[in-house]
Every structure is written in structure tokens, then in C-alpha cells.
Amino acid sequence: MKLITWNINSVRLRLELVADLLKKERPDVLCLQETKVMNDLFPRAALAELGYAHQAIHGQKGYHGVATLSRIPFRATSSRDFCSKGDTRHLMTTLENGVELHNFYVPAGGDIPDPAANPKFAHKLDFLREMESVFAKRRRSRNQPVILVGDLNVAPLENDVWSHKQLLDVVSHTPVETELLGEVFAAFDWTDVTRSFVPPAEKIYSWWSYRAQDWLASDRGRRLDHVWVSPGLKGAAKKHTILKAARGWKQPSDHVPVITEFAL
């Protein structure tokens, strides 16, 4: 099973990029985040014509939004309203092959890393705490085939950012965020697929800011997009690619696709 996760930063604006990716990579499943469109305006037909007839869509006008598009039929779909805010940030699909797939878009958290001064940052921390609680309660099912993907908006390791020291007080790499994400990670004994292919000593990124005049030359990236697997799928990932070249496409997202192939 070939799976791609990608924060598309508006699926309608970048539908052509999505279509090109699907034609080239032919994944079995595509998980999108930050689709920024209500369900009735999602480009269902165009993507179904490309072979992705099985669609789980959870969106809202102008903000957030997640979608899981698949060649593989779904047994079930659901979503959780994390922090009871009505945001569309999570989708769970159970595929016909038995894999339980979670598609997440964790809040970015604003610019000020102080929950007392910044409600967006407080929301992000609460969201991560709720993620930990949800998976801790399901710990007994961790030997089932479960995959968690998405834009988690946290770069947890030192080499997940261009400068660990300079970004310690920058939202996405602050100690409180990385510690909370670590608790989510431990709650279900997840395996970090990217870091099972790329050693922690090596730098690897999936996001480059629009603010950089030359993103490639400066290469000041962060690894915000993740693929995790439960113990039930440990060792199942056989190939993994962060498609860095996509950041240089015309009208790109600031995130790039993360591609994983599994032997199930």
C-alpha cells in the first residue's frame, strides 16, 4: 500500500498539483490537510475521475480541513472534534484491508509560545494533550494495524529544524510542544517512519516558509509532517520519501508530500 500525506494549503487552489501528483505517484491513499473548503465544494468529481472514488472529507470554509482519498474502499469513517471547537482537524478511516488510518491537522499555535498570552498556543497544547489521552485509552489495541499521518505542526527532534538553538523559543519547536508530542508518541508505542529511514543525526524537513526569498538556498526548514505506525505495523514500511522538489513547483504549498510504501 502506497500512502501520501500532504498539507496542500487549499485543495482548490492547488488541484492541478494534486492531480499531477496522483498521476505520477499513483498512491493507494492520499491524506490531505488544510484543504480550506466546505464539504459541498470539495472537488470530489475531479479526484474520483483519477481513480479515487472512496473519499472521506471533513472541511470548513476557508480554514483547516482534512480529506482522505483512496482507491481502497472504506469499512468505516469518523472524526473527533478535538477540544470541542468545531474545527475540522481529524479523520479516521478503516480501510477494507483492515488498516485504521488517522489523518490529523494539529493547530499551528500562532507566533507567541505562551499559552497565557496566546489562546492559539494554548489550544495547540490542549489538542496535543487530548491526542495523548485518546491513544492512551486505546493502548490495548496498539498491536492492531494503525497509521497516523498528517501535519502535526511540531518538529520534535534537534535535526528536524535548521537550527535547534535558534528555534527553541519559536512555535513548533519549543520544549513544551516537543515534550507533549513525545507523550502522544509514547501513549501508543508509535514508530516514527521518517526517522526509521533517516537517522536522527541527519537533518530532514517537510516545510519551508513562504517568507524566505530563496527557500532552497537558505534551506531553513522544519519537519512538521509525520507518518507514525503502531506496533502492529512495525517494520511494514519498506520505502519512504519526502518529496522536497515539490516545494519548488509553481504556486506550491509550503509543505511537501511525504510518501510511504507499506508491505501489508
Backbone bond lengths (Angstrom), bond angles and torsions (degrees), N, CA, C in turn:
res aa  C-N    CA-C-N  psi(-1)  N-CA   C-N-CA  omega(-1)  CA-C   N-CA-C  phi
1 M - - - 1.459 - - 1.521 109.25 -
2 K 1.316 115.10 125.40 1.454 121.18 178.29 1.526 109.01 -102.00
3 L 1.328 116.03 126.42 1.467 122.07 -174.54 1.520 109.13 -126.85
4 I 1.331 115.82 138.08 1.467 121.98 175.07 1.512 108.90 -124.03
5 T 1.329 116.68 135.34 1.454 122.01 170.74 1.522 107.93 -118.37
6 W 1.362 115.19 139.02 1.471 118.70 -174.27 1.527 110.21 -156.73
7 N 1.310 116.53 123.57 1.465 121.03 168.01 1.526 106.34 -78.93
8 I 1.325 116.06 107.30 1.462 121.68 -170.41 1.524 112.24 -87.60
9 N 1.347 117.80 -19.58 1.472 121.48 178.60 1.539 110.96 55.23
10 S 1.316 114.49 56.37 1.470 127.04 179.24 1.514 111.26 97.90
11 V 1.328 114.92 100.87 1.465 120.32 -177.10 1.526 112.09 -69.93
12 R 1.315 118.43 -31.92 1.462 118.93 179.32 1.526 111.45 -73.18
13 L 1.313 116.49 -38.73 1.460 120.26 177.89 1.524 111.59 -64.40
14 R 1.331 116.44 -32.82 1.469 120.63 -174.36 1.530 112.44 -118.17
15 L 1.322 115.76 29.76 1.465 119.75 -179.13 1.526 111.36 -60.21
16 E 1.315 117.07 -37.45 1.467 119.98 -179.80 1.531 110.51 -63.73
17 L 1.334 116.94 -38.64 1.461 119.89 177.69 1.525 110.78 -65.45
18 V 1.331 116.35 -40.58 1.464 120.49 178.00 1.524 110.07 -62.08
19 A 1.322 115.67 -45.76 1.470 119.90 -179.10 1.528 111.09 -62.39
20 D 1.331 116.22 -42.35 1.469 119.46 179.05 1.528 111.17 -62.85
21 L 1.324 115.76 -41.18 1.464 119.53 179.19 1.523 111.14 -63.48
22 L 1.324 116.58 -43.69 1.465 120.68 -179.54 1.530 111.33 -63.68
23 K 1.323 116.05 -40.35 1.464 119.60 179.55 1.523 111.61 -66.49
24 K 1.321 116.57 -37.98 1.460 120.38 -176.77 1.518 112.58 -78.75
25 E 1.336 116.49 -45.83 1.469 120.65 -172.33 1.526 113.18 -91.98
26 R 1.317 117.44 -25.57 1.467 122.65 179.79 1.529 112.51 50.25
27 P 1.320 118.45 52.70 1.461 119.04 178.95 1.521 111.05 -69.78
28 D 1.313 116.00 159.96 1.458 120.34 172.02 1.526 110.57 -78.64
29 V 1.350 115.72 -33.73 1.464 121.15 -177.43 1.527 108.77 -138.54
30 L 1.330 116.14 136.89 1.456 122.65 172.82 1.519 108.70 -122.81
31 C 1.335 116.03 124.06 1.460 121.81 175.77 1.525 108.83 -108.17
32 L 1.317 116.53 121.17 1.458 122.40 -179.81 1.518 110.19 -109.69
33 Q 1.327 115.32 146.74 1.460 121.58 173.47 1.529 109.47 -126.89
34 E 1.314 114.95 158.99 1.470 123.25 -178.71 1.532 110.53 54.96
35 T 1.319 114.17 51.81 1.463 120.10 -179.05 1.530 112.39 -72.29
36 K 1.326 117.08 -27.95 1.470 123.19 172.68 1.530 113.31 59.44
37 V 1.327 117.22 41.73 1.463 119.28 -179.16 1.526 109.79 -152.82
38 M 1.303 115.38 142.58 1.458 120.42 175.47 1.531 109.83 -69.47
39 N 1.315 115.80 156.45 1.464 120.69 -173.36 1.526 113.37 -57.25
40 D 1.330 117.30 -40.00 1.463 119.37 -175.27 1.529 113.06 -73.48
41 L 1.329 117.27 -13.21 1.461 120.88 178.67 1.525 112.60 -106.33
42 F 1.312 116.43 1.27 1.468 120.07 178.43 1.534 109.24 -64.96
43 P 1.337 118.62 138.71 1.474 120.52 -176.62 1.525 113.12 -75.83
44 R 1.311 115.28 64.31 1.470 121.80 -176.56 1.526 112.30 -59.87
45 A 1.332 115.50 -49.62 1.461 119.98 -171.74 1.522 111.65 -63.19
46 A 1.333 116.81 -43.13 1.463 120.36 -178.41 1.517 111.45 -61.60
47 L 1.325 116.61 -37.54 1.460 120.33 -179.26 1.527 111.61 -79.96
48 A 1.312 116.99 -31.82 1.465 119.93 175.15 1.522 110.73 -64.60
49 E 1.326 116.39 -36.21 1.464 120.46 179.00 1.527 111.95 -64.05
50 L 1.315 116.21 -24.07 1.469 121.29 178.58 1.530 111.84 -86.32
51 G 1.327 116.50 0.89 1.461 119.95 176.52 1.507 114.88 108.90
52 Y 1.343 116.80 3.19 1.470 120.40 -175.96 1.524 108.84 -107.20
53 A 1.320 114.05 72.04 1.461 121.00 -175.70 1.517 112.45 -78.06
54 H 1.323 116.39 -22.63 1.470 120.57 -178.18 1.526 107.93 -94.35
55 Q 1.332 115.65 111.81 1.458 120.97 -170.92 1.520 110.78 -132.68
56 A 1.330 115.06 125.43 1.463 121.81 170.48 1.519 106.45 -111.72
57 I 1.329 116.88 119.81 1.463 121.90 -172.02 1.517 109.22 -127.75
58 H 1.321 115.65 132.26 1.466 120.69 -179.09 1.528 106.46 -141.79
59 G 1.340 116.17 96.31 1.455 118.74 -172.73 1.511 113.35 -133.10
60 Q 1.337 114.30 172.85 1.451 121.16 174.86 1.522 108.00 -148.42
61 K 1.311 116.75 163.93 1.452 121.39 -173.09 1.528 111.98 -67.96
62 G 1.333 115.62 117.92 1.458 120.77 169.22 1.508 117.48 78.30
63 Y 1.339 117.66 -11.40 1.460 119.76 -174.60 1.529 110.47 -138.63
64 H 1.324 114.64 154.69 1.460 122.52 167.24 1.536 112.09 52.58
65 G 1.297 116.96 -143.40 1.459 121.85 175.83 1.511 113.57 95.36
66 V 1.345 115.12 136.08 1.463 122.15 176.76 1.527 108.19 -134.06
67 A 1.328 115.03 151.82 1.465 120.48 178.27 1.516 108.71 -148.71
68 T 1.322 115.71 140.07 1.460 122.14 175.91 1.523 107.75 -121.72
69 L 1.330 115.10 118.46 1.464 122.94 -176.31 1.514 108.28 -114.21
70 S 1.324 117.08 134.34 1.463 118.68 -169.18 1.522 113.17 -146.15
71 R 1.320 114.65 148.20 1.462 121.34 166.88 1.530 109.82 -83.54
72 I 1.323 114.96 -23.00 1.463 121.67 -177.01 1.530 108.64 -89.64
73 P 1.300 119.19 129.43 1.469 120.10 178.79 1.528 112.18 -60.59
74 F 1.326 114.61 156.60 1.454 122.10 177.09 1.533 110.30 -98.08
75 R 1.317 115.61 138.95 1.468 119.68 168.88 1.525 110.41 -82.53
76 A 1.345 114.96 -35.86 1.461 119.60 -176.36 1.514 109.17 -158.94
77 T 1.333 116.08 153.49 1.458 121.91 173.52 1.529 108.42 -138.16
78 S 1.335 115.20 148.72 1.463 120.16 176.36 1.517 108.05 -161.45
79 S 1.328 115.62 169.24 1.456 120.65 175.85 1.519 108.72 -143.12
80 R 1.327 116.08 156.16 1.451 121.59 177.74 1.521 108.59 -117.79
81 D 1.311 116.04 135.28 1.461 121.54 177.93 1.527 108.68 -88.50
82 F 1.317 116.20 83.53 1.455 120.92 -178.51 1.527 110.68 -62.74
83 C 1.308 115.14 134.10 1.467 124.09 179.46 1.532 112.77 65.50
84 S 1.333 117.15 8.90 1.471 122.99 175.59 1.529 112.27 53.09
85 K 1.328 115.65 41.41 1.463 120.44 -179.31 1.522 113.20 -102.84
86 G 1.333 116.78 -6.24 1.444 119.43 -178.42 1.512 114.41 79.22
87 D 1.328 116.73 7.09 1.468 120.66 178.00 1.527 110.15 -75.31
88 T 1.316 115.64 151.54 1.465 120.82 -179.67 1.529 108.25 -101.75
89 R 1.317 115.58 87.62 1.464 121.45 -171.05 1.531 113.99 -125.97
90 H 1.315 117.96 3.89 1.459 119.12 -176.80 1.527 110.53 -150.89
91 L 1.315 114.89 140.04 1.469 122.43 170.89 1.522 108.32 -138.29
92 M 1.313 116.58 137.15 1.460 121.65 171.81 1.515 107.51 -118.29
93 T 1.313 115.70 128.56 1.461 120.80 174.13 1.518 108.52 -126.43
94 T 1.312 116.11 137.48 1.463 120.77 169.83 1.515 106.70 -103.38
95 L 1.330 115.63 117.70 1.451 120.99 -177.40 1.523 110.74 -79.86
96 E 1.312 115.90 159.89 1.466 121.42 -179.69 1.531 111.73 -59.95
97 N 1.351 116.79 -25.74 1.468 120.27 178.85 1.531 112.85 -81.90
98 G 1.326 117.05 3.69 1.456 121.32 175.79 1.508 115.71 95.59
99 V 1.331 118.01 -7.12 1.459 121.32 -179.75 1.526 110.08 -75.92
100 E 1.329 115.51 132.16 1.464 122.06 173.62 1.526 107.29 -96.46
101 L 1.321 116.80 121.14 1.455 122.29 -172.18 1.520 110.72 -119.23
102 H 1.333 115.65 123.27 1.468 121.90 177.71 1.521 109.34 -107.74
103 N 1.321 115.92 127.04 1.459 123.73 -179.50 1.529 107.55 -113.64
104 F 1.345 117.03 115.25 1.463 122.40 -172.62 1.524 112.41 -118.66
105 Y 1.326 114.00 143.97 1.471 121.46 165.82 1.527 106.92 -128.58
106 V 1.318 115.86 96.29 1.466 122.09 -177.87 1.527 109.07 -75.87
107 P 1.326 118.75 141.83 1.471 120.23 178.82 1.522 112.37 -53.92
108 A 1.333 115.23 143.02 1.465 120.07 179.55 1.525 111.44 -69.06
109 G 1.326 117.37 -40.50 1.459 120.30 174.28 1.510 116.43 99.17
110 G 1.336 118.17 7.60 1.457 119.07 177.99 1.518 112.64 70.17
111 D 1.336 116.10 -162.46 1.465 121.02 -172.79 1.521 114.68 -106.19
112 I 1.322 117.40 -20.02 1.471 120.34 -174.31 1.527 109.32 -103.40
113 P 1.328 118.63 116.65 1.469 120.74 -175.97 1.537 113.28 -82.73
114 D 1.324 114.57 54.07 1.459 120.97 -179.46 1.521 107.89 -138.91
115 P 1.332 118.02 109.47 1.470 119.27 -176.10 1.525 113.35 -64.04
116 A 1.337 117.51 -25.14 1.466 119.91 179.08 1.530 111.15 -72.96
117 A 1.327 116.45 -33.43 1.464 121.11 -176.75 1.515 112.98 -96.74
118 N 1.335 116.54 -16.53 1.466 120.48 -172.71 1.532 110.02 -133.71
119 P 1.342 117.66 101.48 1.467 120.59 -179.88 1.528 113.32 -58.69
120 K 1.328 117.65 -30.70 1.466 120.15 179.53 1.529 111.16 -66.03
121 F 1.321 115.52 -37.67 1.462 119.13 178.56 1.525 110.27 -70.94
122 A 1.325 116.47 -39.28 1.467 120.42 176.70 1.526 110.27 -60.45
123 H 1.340 116.24 -41.51 1.467 120.91 178.15 1.524 110.58 -60.82
124 K 1.326 116.40 -43.98 1.457 120.42 -179.65 1.522 111.15 -59.94
125 L 1.315 116.58 -45.28 1.466 120.01 -179.59 1.527 110.62 -64.62
126 D 1.317 116.76 -40.97 1.471 119.91 177.71 1.525 111.23 -64.36
127 F 1.318 116.73 -37.99 1.461 121.36 178.49 1.528 110.26 -61.79
128 L 1.318 117.02 -45.71 1.465 121.02 179.37 1.527 111.15 -64.49
129 R 1.322 116.48 -39.09 1.475 119.57 177.75 1.527 110.77 -63.33
130 E 1.322 116.31 -39.15 1.466 119.22 179.55 1.527 110.71 -69.49
131 M 1.320 117.68 -37.08 1.466 120.39 174.72 1.525 110.54 -57.97
132 E 1.326 116.23 -45.40 1.466 119.88 179.31 1.519 110.42 -60.45
133 S 1.319 117.21 -43.55 1.460 121.62 -178.34 1.526 111.36 -64.16
134 V 1.330 116.38 -42.88 1.466 121.26 -178.28 1.525 110.74 -60.57
135 F 1.334 116.62 -47.51 1.462 119.00 -176.50 1.521 112.55 -79.07
136 A 1.323 117.44 -28.13 1.463 119.30 175.43 1.530 110.49 -63.80
137 K 1.323 117.34 -38.07 1.460 121.55 179.35 1.526 112.08 -68.05
138 R 1.331 115.68 -22.31 1.466 120.43 -179.01 1.525 112.18 -103.67
139 R 1.297 117.13 16.84 1.462 121.95 -172.41 1.531 112.83 -55.51
140 R 1.313 117.11 -33.07 1.464 120.13 -178.61 1.526 112.52 -65.44
141 S 1.335 116.94 -18.00 1.468 119.61 -179.39 1.519 112.48 -98.18
142 R 1.340 117.22 13.29 1.470 119.83 -174.45 1.529 113.33 -68.11
143 N 1.319 118.04 -16.61 1.462 119.65 178.01 1.528 112.58 -84.92
144 Q 1.328 116.33 0.44 1.457 120.83 172.53 1.531 108.90 -81.20
145 P 1.349 118.13 161.31 1.464 120.09 -179.85 1.526 111.59 -77.10
146 V 1.328 116.36 101.94 1.461 122.51 -177.81 1.528 109.11 -126.64
147 I 1.317 116.32 134.39 1.465 122.82 176.53 1.527 108.35 -123.28
148 L 1.311 116.45 134.37 1.463 122.89 174.84 1.526 107.32 -118.76
149 V 1.331 116.06 125.17 1.459 120.43 179.08 1.519 109.68 -133.54
150 G 1.319 114.42 165.73 1.452 118.84 170.16 1.505 114.36 138.05
151 D 1.326 113.16 -177.39 1.459 122.02 174.83 1.524 106.71 -86.49
152 L 1.320 115.56 100.28 1.466 120.65 -178.98 1.519 111.67 -88.69
153 N 1.325 117.08 -4.60 1.460 123.45 174.34 1.524 114.04 55.23
154 V 1.326 116.14 25.88 1.465 122.18 173.37 1.523 107.71 -135.53
155 A 1.320 115.19 131.76 1.463 122.10 172.57 1.521 106.58 -102.79
156 P 1.324 118.99 97.85 1.466 121.07 -164.75 1.525 116.19 -77.38
157 L 1.327 118.69 -30.35 1.464 120.50 -172.69 1.524 111.54 -103.57
158 E 1.324 116.60 161.18 1.462 121.17 -178.25 1.514 112.08 -56.76
159 N 1.330 116.88 -40.15 1.456 120.50 -177.56 1.522 113.47 -93.08
160 D 1.339 115.58 15.96 1.461 120.86 170.58 1.525 111.01 -90.21
161 V 1.323 117.39 0.60 1.461 122.62 177.64 1.526 108.79 -135.56
162 W 1.316 115.36 159.40 1.471 119.70 -175.92 1.524 111.95 -70.07
163 S 1.351 117.10 -28.11 1.470 120.29 177.06 1.517 109.29 -147.89
164 H 1.314 116.12 105.59 1.460 120.78 -179.73 1.526 111.27 -58.26
165 K 1.311 117.70 -47.04 1.467 121.28 -176.04 1.526 111.77 -65.36
166 Q 1.327 116.69 -42.18 1.460 119.29 -176.67 1.517 113.06 -75.70
167 L 1.320 118.16 -19.14 1.460 120.46 -176.81 1.535 113.81 -105.52
168 L 1.319 117.31 7.25 1.469 119.54 -179.22 1.522 113.06 -62.80
169 D 1.330 117.10 -25.87 1.463 119.90 177.81 1.525 111.62 -110.65
170 V 1.334 115.91 21.84 1.460 121.50 177.55 1.529 108.77 -109.24
171 V 1.327 116.48 130.82 1.460 121.15 -178.39 1.525 110.26 -54.92
172 S 1.297 115.52 131.14 1.468 129.79 -177.88 1.512 111.67 110.97
173 H 1.367 117.63 -17.69 1.469 119.42 -179.41 1.530 112.38 -135.43
174 T 1.328 116.38 13.88 1.465 118.98 179.43 1.530 109.64 -71.73
175 P 1.324 116.86 152.97 1.471 119.58 -179.26 1.525 114.13 -55.65
176 V 1.334 118.09 -38.68 1.461 118.64 -177.74 1.526 110.72 -65.31
177 E 1.338 117.98 -37.33 1.462 120.90 178.73 1.523 111.65 -69.76
178 T 1.316 116.51 -46.54 1.464 118.80 -177.57 1.526 110.96 -66.39
179 E 1.335 116.42 -34.16 1.468 119.41 177.54 1.524 110.76 -67.54
180 L 1.332 117.24 -42.87 1.465 119.75 179.40 1.521 111.34 -66.19
181 L 1.325 117.15 -40.71 1.463 118.47 177.02 1.525 110.16 -64.39
182 G 1.320 116.49 -35.47 1.462 119.92 175.55 1.516 112.13 -61.39
183 E 1.327 117.04 -34.85 1.462 120.90 177.56 1.531 110.96 -69.94
184 V 1.340 116.70 -38.37 1.466 119.98 174.32 1.525 109.42 -61.00
185 F 1.306 116.05 -43.36 1.459 122.95 -178.28 1.532 111.05 -62.45
186 A 1.315 116.08 -43.52 1.463 120.77 -178.02 1.524 112.37 -72.82
187 A 1.334 116.50 -27.40 1.464 120.52 -173.53 1.516 113.02 -60.98
188 F 1.332 117.14 -26.80 1.468 120.94 -176.03 1.525 111.53 -124.93
189 D 1.331 115.92 10.60 1.477 121.15 -177.81 1.526 111.58 54.53
190 W 1.342 115.38 43.74 1.458 119.99 -178.83 1.526 112.00 -64.84
191 T 1.313 116.33 157.38 1.461 123.76 167.53 1.524 107.90 -111.10
192 D 1.327 117.10 130.52 1.455 124.21 177.40 1.532 107.36 -83.36
193 V 1.332 116.31 104.34 1.460 120.36 -172.20 1.525 111.66 -63.27
194 T 1.326 117.09 -42.86 1.470 118.87 179.97 1.516 110.84 -56.10
195 R 1.319 116.68 -46.43 1.456 120.35 -176.47 1.522 113.20 -79.03
196 S 1.315 117.22 -6.13 1.465 118.71 170.43 1.525 110.76 -83.28
197 F 1.339 116.52 -15.07 1.465 121.83 175.87 1.527 112.11 -105.15
198 V 1.324 116.31 -33.43 1.466 121.90 -178.59 1.528 107.71 -115.42
199 P 1.329 118.91 113.38 1.473 120.81 -176.26 1.532 111.84 -57.16
200 P 1.326 117.82 147.37 1.461 121.37 -179.74 1.529 113.95 -57.91
201 A 1.308 117.56 -20.37 1.468 120.69 179.13 1.525 112.22 -75.16
202 E 1.327 117.38 -13.73 1.464 121.20 -178.69 1.526 110.36 -100.70
203 K 1.331 116.16 142.04 1.451 120.69 177.09 1.521 110.22 -78.18
204 I 1.316 115.88 139.37 1.463 121.59 177.09 1.529 107.72 -152.58
205 Y 1.337 116.55 135.80 1.459 121.69 -176.09 1.528 110.27 -131.02
206 S 1.347 115.31 160.84 1.470 120.74 174.59 1.523 111.58 -131.11
207 W 1.343 116.94 -0.35 1.471 122.25 -176.86 1.513 109.12 -141.47
208 W 1.358 114.39 137.80 1.456 121.79 175.06 1.518 107.74 -135.83
209 S 1.312 117.36 130.45 1.456 122.52 -173.07 1.521 112.40 -62.43
210 Y 1.331 115.69 146.82 1.461 121.48 172.20 1.531 110.92 -68.48
211 R 1.325 116.95 -19.61 1.464 120.60 -175.12 1.527 112.75 -71.68
212 A 1.313 117.58 -21.02 1.465 120.78 -179.22 1.533 110.33 -71.42
213 Q 1.321 116.86 130.18 1.460 120.31 178.60 1.527 110.58 -65.03
214 D 1.319 116.78 -38.04 1.457 121.65 177.58 1.521 107.46 -135.87
215 W 1.337 115.78 91.35 1.467 120.74 -173.57 1.525 111.81 -60.69
216 L 1.337 116.52 -35.39 1.460 120.04 -176.26 1.524 111.73 -72.94
217 A 1.325 115.60 -40.73 1.466 119.43 -179.58 1.522 111.34 -68.25
218 S 1.320 116.75 -42.83 1.470 119.46 -178.88 1.524 111.47 -77.99
219 D 1.339 116.51 -35.65 1.466 123.73 177.80 1.531 111.80 50.86
220 R 1.305 115.95 42.37 1.468 120.88 179.35 1.533 108.92 -93.66
221 G 1.315 114.73 75.23 1.452 120.12 -174.64 1.514 113.90 -102.44
222 R 1.331 113.96 178.31 1.464 122.35 175.07 1.535 107.91 -144.22
223 R 1.311 116.58 148.63 1.472 120.66 175.76 1.527 107.92 -96.05
224 L 1.316 114.95 97.65 1.459 121.62 -177.39 1.525 112.30 -106.18
225 D 1.323 116.71 -15.36 1.467 122.13 -173.90 1.523 109.10 -106.84
226 H 1.319 115.70 130.88 1.460 120.17 -166.90 1.520 112.51 -132.20
227 V 1.327 114.46 154.75 1.468 123.44 171.03 1.521 106.34 -131.43
228 W 1.311 116.55 117.17 1.464 122.03 178.38 1.528 108.83 -119.19
229 V 1.324 115.83 148.26 1.459 119.97 174.88 1.528 110.04 -129.03
230 S 1.312 114.49 149.59 1.467 121.39 177.81 1.523 109.90 -74.00
231 P 1.345 117.78 165.79 1.469 119.56 174.33 1.520 113.37 -54.49
232 G 1.330 116.84 -27.02 1.460 120.44 178.63 1.516 113.43 -66.33
233 L 1.348 117.50 -15.59 1.461 121.65 178.44 1.532 112.05 -121.97
234 K 1.319 116.71 13.22 1.462 119.44 -179.58 1.522 109.71 -60.40
235 G 1.318 116.30 127.84 1.454 121.29 -179.13 1.514 114.27 88.28
236 A 1.340 117.60 -4.50 1.457 120.32 -177.25 1.527 112.78 -78.61
237 A 1.332 117.38 -23.97 1.462 120.33 179.11 1.521 109.44 -73.64
238 K 1.315 116.57 122.97 1.468 121.81 -175.27 1.522 113.45 -109.64
239 K 1.330 116.66 -19.27 1.462 120.09 179.47 1.519 108.09 -152.00
240 H 1.340 115.79 142.65 1.461 119.39 -174.90 1.522 108.96 -149.23
241 T 1.345 115.83 132.28 1.455 120.68 -177.66 1.522 110.05 -141.50
242 I 1.329 116.67 133.04 1.463 121.46 167.01 1.525 105.90 -100.48
243 L 1.318 116.69 115.91 1.454 122.20 -168.90 1.539 110.21 -83.08
244 K 1.319 115.81 74.66 1.465 122.42 -174.69 1.522 112.29 -57.12
245 A 1.323 117.33 -36.15 1.463 121.18 -177.49 1.523 112.21 -58.06
246 A 1.344 117.98 -24.71 1.461 121.51 -178.12 1.525 112.36 -64.52
247 R 1.332 116.89 -22.30 1.473 119.57 178.52 1.529 110.61 -68.27
248 G 1.316 116.86 -19.08 1.456 121.30 178.86 1.516 114.29 -97.24
249 W 1.326 118.17 4.89 1.461 120.87 177.93 1.531 110.45 -68.94
250 K 1.316 117.08 163.92 1.457 121.13 178.24 1.518 109.95 -67.58
251 Q 1.337 115.92 131.15 1.462 123.32 -176.23 1.535 111.66 49.39
252 P 1.324 117.70 57.06 1.465 119.96 -173.97 1.519 113.24 -77.89
253 S 1.303 115.03 161.89 1.459 120.52 162.56 1.525 107.35 -71.91
254 D 1.331 116.60 159.28 1.470 118.51 174.44 1.530 111.45 -79.66
255 H 1.326 117.24 -9.44 1.460 123.33 172.35 1.523 109.05 -103.93
256 V 1.321 117.28 157.41 1.463 120.76 176.82 1.532 109.81 -119.12
257 P 1.328 116.96 158.72 1.464 119.77 179.14 1.534 112.41 -65.48
258 V 1.324 114.16 143.22 1.461 122.07 174.06 1.526 106.53 -115.30
259 I 1.331 116.17 122.67 1.467 122.14 -169.72 1.522 109.82 -116.21
260 T 1.317 117.15 129.01 1.453 121.57 178.28 1.521 109.91 -132.82
261 E 1.322 116.05 137.28 1.461 121.46 175.08 1.520 108.86 -112.79
262 F 1.328 115.72 130.57 1.460 122.67 -176.96 1.523 110.37 -114.38
263 A 1.311 115.89 143.67 1.468 122.77 167.99 1.526 106.53 -99.68
264 L 1.311 116.27 110.38 1.466 120.57 -175.65 1.525 110.36 -108.97
